[in-house]
């Protein structure tokens, strides 16, 4: 496979945090983005790169209401779960 350059426009603060994260993981930021995109677009469930459940949930396209009361939702969930 041939590597190809890709230019992205992202929030500067996010870029700085991502660079720090990549450095801590001893990976390049390019490798992290590539692995994430591979995971999103692959039918294969096994990967050498772990995507957290939180990040996976962000990729579903599910919209979260702006007025969501997360504490109430969680409380309701627990009440229903332990009926």
N, C-alpha and C positions, 0 to 999 in steps of 0.2 A: 504494500500500500504506500501511497505517496502522501506525505503531509502537505497540507495547504494552509496558508495564512488566512485568518479570519479576524476581522476588526469588529469589536463590540463597543457600544456606548453604554456605560454603567455609572451608577452613582459613585463618586470618588471615595466616600466613606466605606462603601461596600467593597470596593476594590482593595482598599488598604487592609480591611479585616480579612478578606479572602487571601491576600498575599501573606499575611501573618499566619493564618491557618495553614496554608500550603507549606510554609517554611517549617512550622511546628510538626507537620506530618512528613516532612522530608520528601515532598512531592512538588512538582512544578504546578503552577496555576493552570497551565495548559492541559496537563495530565488530568487534573481534577475535573475541569470542564469537559474534556473529552470523555472521561469515564462516566460522568453524570449523563451526558447526552447519549452515550452508548446504552446505559441502563434504561433511559427513557424510551429509546427507539428499538430496543432488542426484544425479541420474543423469548430469549433465553432467560431463565430465572437465576442461573448461577453466574456470579461475577466475582472477580477478585477485588472489587471495590464496593464497599458497603455504603449504601445510601440510607440515612436515618429515616425512620417512619415519618418524622415531622416534615422533612424535605420531600419525601414521596407524597405526602398529603397535599403539599403546595402545588404539585404537578397535576392534580386531578382536575383543576379548573373549577372546583367547588367554590362558590362565592359565600363568604361569611358576612352576615348582616352587620352593618355598622353599629346598630344598637343592641347587639348580642350581649346578654348578661351571662358571662361564662360561669360565674359562681352559682347562679340560679340553675343554669342548665346542668351543671355537674351535680348539684343537690337533687334536682329532679331525677337525674339518671340514677343516683344512689338509692333514692326512695323507691324507684321502679325496680331496680335490681334486687333489693333486699325485702321486697314485699312478702 
